[in-house]
Amino acid sequence: MTPVEDLEIIELSAADRDLIPSIAKTVCRAFNNDPLIRWLRPHGDDWAQLGESTMKFQCRRIQRSLLRGRVFVTRPKRGVKPASPPRSSPQTADRAAAGQAPIAAVGIMYPGHKGDAPKALAQLRFFLVEFFDPAPDTGGDMERVGIMIKNHDRIEATAKKLAGGRPTRYIEVVAVDPTYQGKKLGGRMLQYMLEADGAAEGGNPVYLECTQSSNVGFYERYGFEVVEESELSGGPSQGAKTGEDSVKLWVMMKRR
């Protein structure tokens, strides 16, 4: 494992496709026990098992983020030898990602930069792949996914209203691999994302959806405030592995 002090944070481009499996691993491992994910996937396998369908879905999701948003990752500083990936069995890791270690921390923010012609061409290719080879999350409950999307659309409208007409940014992911949690890497990633967008010293309002009460204080330390609390409920509960019929969200915003 590369020491935290030997890691730096960079923003990726759409050309950095070779890192997608490693990013997907980190997101799966970091959010395996997230209340929202467990509520959305009442009958699904744990994300941490890195099953083939899970990895295909997550890799496709990261690819979409590279095209439409901004993706930030940690990497060893120049001159520092990367740590060797942990061993994994074919039963628990997607073959396309085998041999690649998870990235220490990942951040995803929307929207991305506009007017990038190469990215536009890549989006066209991505659309064709999505059409001919879809990659759904087979463990997700579509009724609950629909409830979440409807709620997110409402939250987005609220955020825009609170922003007073200014463009907003949405932080979708701040993920730290379990092997690096508790080392203040999440804070470094969040601060880097805010500074990269010009939001740390002033700029466009940024909002996010916090899914755990224990993380509210973390975001407050970076200038976010709770602007709404909401609860998602509905969908099937009989036979659900998690036993969770609802999930609470804290909508938080960093305003100017």
C-alpha positions as CSV (number, residue, x, y, z in Angstrom):
1,M,0.0,0.0,0.0
2,T,1.4,3.4,-1.0
3,P,1.8,5.7,2.0
4,V,-0.8,8.6,2.0
5,E,2.0,11.2,2.0
6,D,3.3,9.7,-1.3
7,L,-0.1,10.2,-3.1
8,E,-1.1,13.2,-5.2
9,I,-4.5,14.0,-6.7
10,I,-5.0,14.6,-10.4
11,E,-8.0,15.1,-12.8
12,L,-8.4,12.5,-15.5
13,S,-9.4,13.0,-19.1
14,A,-11.6,10.8,-21.3
15,A,-8.5,9.2,-22.7
16,D,-7.6,7.7,-19.3
17,R,-9.8,4.6,-20.0
18,D,-7.1,2.2,-18.7
19,L,-7.8,3.3,-15.1
20,I,-11.6,2.7,-15.3
21,P,-11.5,-0.9,-13.7
22,S,-9.4,0.4,-10.8
23,I,-11.7,3.3,-10.2
24,A,-14.7,1.0,-10.4
25,K,-13.1,-1.3,-7.7
26,T,-12.6,1.7,-5.4
27,V,-16.2,2.9,-5.7
28,C,-17.6,-0.6,-5.2
29,R,-15.5,-1.2,-2.1
30,A,-16.1,2.2,-0.6
31,F,-19.9,2.2,-1.1
32,N,-20.5,-1.5,-0.3
33,N,-22.3,-0.7,3.0
34,D,-23.7,2.7,2.0
35,P,-27.3,3.0,3.1
36,L,-28.6,4.3,-0.2
37,I,-26.8,1.5,-2.2
38,R,-28.2,-1.1,0.1
39,W,-31.7,0.3,-0.2
40,L,-31.4,0.4,-4.0
41,R,-30.2,-3.2,-4.1
42,P,-32.3,-5.1,-1.6
43,H,-31.7,-8.5,-3.4
44,G,-28.3,-7.8,-4.9
45,D,-24.9,-9.3,-4.1
46,D,-22.5,-7.1,-2.1
47,W,-20.6,-4.7,-4.4
48,A,-17.4,-5.6,-2.6
49,Q,-17.6,-9.1,-4.2
50,L,-16.7,-7.4,-7.5
51,G,-18.8,-9.8,-9.5
52,E,-18.7,-9.7,-13.3
53,S,-22.0,-7.9,-13.8
54,T,-21.3,-5.5,-11.0
55,M,-17.9,-4.6,-12.5
56,K,-19.4,-4.2,-16.0
57,F,-22.1,-1.8,-14.6
58,Q,-19.6,0.2,-12.5
59,C,-17.0,0.4,-15.3
60,R,-19.7,1.7,-17.7
61,R,-20.8,4.2,-15.1
62,I,-17.2,5.5,-14.6
63,Q,-16.8,5.8,-18.4
64,R,-19.9,7.9,-18.5
65,S,-18.5,10.1,-15.8
66,L,-15.3,10.6,-17.7
67,L,-17.3,11.8,-20.7
68,R,-19.9,14.0,-19.0
69,G,-18.4,15.0,-15.7
70,R,-15.0,15.5,-14.0
71,V,-13.2,12.6,-12.4
72,F,-10.4,13.0,-9.9
73,V,-8.1,10.2,-8.5
74,T,-5.1,9.7,-6.4
75,R,-1.9,8.3,-7.8
76,P,1.7,7.8,-6.5
77,K,3.8,10.9,-6.8
78,R,6.5,10.9,-9.5
79,G,9.4,8.8,-8.5
80,V,7.3,6.7,-6.1
81,K,6.8,3.1,-7.1
82,P,3.1,2.0,-7.1
83,A,2.1,-0.6,-4.6
84,S,1.5,-4.1,-6.0
85,P,-2.2,-5.0,-6.4
86,P,-3.7,-7.5,-3.9
87,R,-4.3,-11.0,-5.1
88,S,-7.9,-11.7,-6.2
89,S,-9.6,-14.9,-7.3
90,P,-11.5,-15.2,-10.6
91,Q,-14.7,-15.8,-8.6
92,T,-14.6,-12.4,-6.9
93,A,-13.1,-10.1,-9.5
94,D,-14.1,-9.2,-13.0
95,R,-11.5,-10.6,-15.4
96,A,-11.1,-7.2,-17.1
97,A,-10.0,-5.7,-13.8
98,A,-7.9,-8.6,-12.5
99,G,-4.4,-7.5,-11.5
100,Q,-5.4,-3.9,-11.0
101,A,-5.3,-2.5,-7.5
102,P,-8.1,-0.2,-6.4
103,I,-7.2,3.5,-6.4
104,A,-6.9,5.1,-3.0
105,A,-9.5,7.8,-3.5
106,V,-11.9,8.9,-6.2
107,G,-14.0,12.0,-6.7
108,I,-16.7,12.7,-9.3
109,M,-18.3,16.0,-10.0
110,Y,-20.9,17.3,-12.6
111,P,-21.2,19.0,-15.0
112,G,-17.9,18.6,-16.9
113,H,-16.2,21.0,-19.3
114,K,-18.1,21.9,-22.4
115,G,-17.0,22.4,-26.0
116,D,-14.5,19.5,-26.0
117,A,-14.7,18.0,-29.6
118,P,-12.7,14.8,-28.8
119,K,-15.0,14.2,-25.8
120,A,-18.0,14.7,-28.1
121,L,-16.8,12.0,-30.4
122,A,-16.1,9.7,-27.5
123,Q,-19.7,10.3,-26.3
124,L,-21.0,9.2,-29.6
125,R,-19.0,5.9,-29.4
126,F,-20.2,5.5,-25.8
127,F,-23.9,5.9,-27.0
128,L,-23.4,3.1,-29.5
129,V,-21.8,0.8,-26.9
130,E,-24.7,1.5,-24.5
131,F,-27.2,0.7,-27.2
132,F,-25.7,-2.5,-28.4
133,D,-24.3,-3.8,-25.1
134,P,-26.2,-2.3,-22.1
135,A,-24.8,-2.8,-18.6
136,P,-27.5,-2.5,-16.0
137,D,-27.0,-3.1,-12.3
138,T,-28.6,-6.5,-12.1
139,G,-29.0,-6.3,-8.4
140,G,-30.8,-3.0,-8.4
141,D,-34.6,-2.7,-7.9
142,M,-35.9,-0.6,-10.8
143,E,-38.8,0.8,-8.8
144,R,-36.5,2.1,-6.1
145,V,-34.1,3.4,-8.7
146,G,-37.0,5.3,-10.3
147,I,-37.9,6.8,-6.9
148,M,-34.3,7.9,-6.4
149,I,-34.0,9.5,-9.8
150,K,-37.3,11.4,-9.3
151,N,-36.1,12.6,-5.9
152,H,-32.7,13.7,-7.3
153,D,-34.4,15.7,-10.1
154,R,-36.4,17.5,-7.4
155,I,-33.2,18.2,-5.4
156,E,-31.5,19.5,-8.5
157,A,-34.3,21.9,-9.1
158,T,-34.2,23.0,-5.4
159,A,-30.4,23.5,-5.7
160,K,-30.8,25.7,-8.8
161,K,-33.4,27.8,-7.0
162,L,-31.1,28.3,-4.0
163,A,-28.3,29.2,-6.3
164,G,-30.2,32.2,-7.5
165,G,-29.7,31.5,-11.2
166,R,-26.0,30.8,-10.9
167,P,-24.6,27.5,-12.4
168,T,-24.4,24.7,-9.8
169,R,-22.0,21.8,-9.4
170,Y,-23.0,18.4,-8.1
171,I,-20.6,16.2,-6.2
172,E,-21.7,12.6,-6.9
173,V,-18.9,10.7,-5.4
174,V,-16.1,11.1,-2.8
175,A,-14.9,7.5,-2.4
176,V,-12.0,6.3,-0.3
177,D,-10.9,2.6,-0.6
178,P,-11.4,0.9,2.8
179,T,-7.6,0.3,3.1
180,Y,-7.1,4.1,3.1
181,Q,-10.1,5.2,5.2
182,G,-9.4,7.1,8.4
183,K,-6.3,8.8,6.9
184,K,-7.9,12.1,6.0
185,L,-7.7,11.3,2.3
186,G,-11.4,12.0,1.8
187,G,-10.9,15.6,3.0
188,R,-8.0,16.1,0.7
189,M,-10.0,14.8,-2.2
190,L,-13.0,17.1,-1.4
191,Q,-10.8,20.1,-1.0
192,Y,-9.0,19.4,-4.3
193,M,-12.3,19.1,-6.1
194,L,-13.6,22.4,-4.7
195,E,-10.4,24.2,-5.6
196,A,-10.3,22.7,-9.1
197,D,-13.8,24.1,-9.6
198,G,-13.0,27.5,-8.0
199,A,-15.5,26.9,-5.3
200,A,-13.1,26.9,-2.3
201,E,-12.5,30.7,-2.4
202,G,-15.7,31.6,-4.2
203,G,-17.5,30.6,-7.3
204,N,-20.4,28.4,-8.3
205,P,-22.5,26.8,-5.5
206,V,-21.9,23.1,-5.0
207,Y,-24.4,20.5,-3.6
208,L,-24.4,16.9,-2.7
209,E,-26.5,14.2,-1.2
210,C,-25.1,12.8,2.1
211,T,-26.4,9.3,2.9
212,Q,-25.0,8.9,6.5
213,S,-25.6,11.1,9.5
214,S,-22.0,10.5,10.6
215,N,-20.7,12.2,7.5
216,V,-22.7,15.4,7.8
217,G,-20.1,17.0,10.2
218,F,-17.4,16.1,7.7
219,Y,-18.9,18.1,4.9
220,E,-19.8,21.0,7.3
221,R,-16.1,21.4,8.0
222,Y,-15.7,22.3,4.3
223,G,-18.4,24.9,4.3
224,F,-21.4,22.8,3.4
225,E,-24.7,23.2,5.2
226,V,-27.8,21.0,5.3
227,V,-30.5,22.6,3.2
228,E,-33.0,19.7,3.2
229,E,-33.6,16.3,4.8
230,S,-35.5,13.8,2.7
231,E,-36.5,10.1,3.0
232,L,-36.8,7.6,0.2
233,S,-39.2,4.8,0.7
234,G,-41.2,2.3,-1.4
235,G,-40.5,-0.7,-3.6
236,P,-40.5,-4.3,-2.5
237,S,-39.4,-5.2,1.0
238,Q,-40.3,-8.9,1.2
239,G,-37.2,-11.1,1.0
240,A,-34.9,-8.1,0.9
241,K,-31.5,-9.0,2.4
242,T,-30.9,-5.6,4.0
243,G,-34.2,-5.3,5.7
244,E,-34.2,-1.6,5.0
245,D,-37.5,-0.2,3.8
246,S,-36.4,3.4,3.6
247,V,-33.2,5.6,3.5
248,K,-32.6,9.1,4.7
249,L,-30.7,11.7,2.7
250,W,-29.1,15.0,3.9
251,V,-29.0,17.5,1.0
252,M,-26.0,19.8,1.6
253,M,-24.8,22.9,-0.2
254,K,-21.8,25.1,-0.2
255,R,-23.1,28.6,-1.2
256,R,-21.4,31.8,-2.0
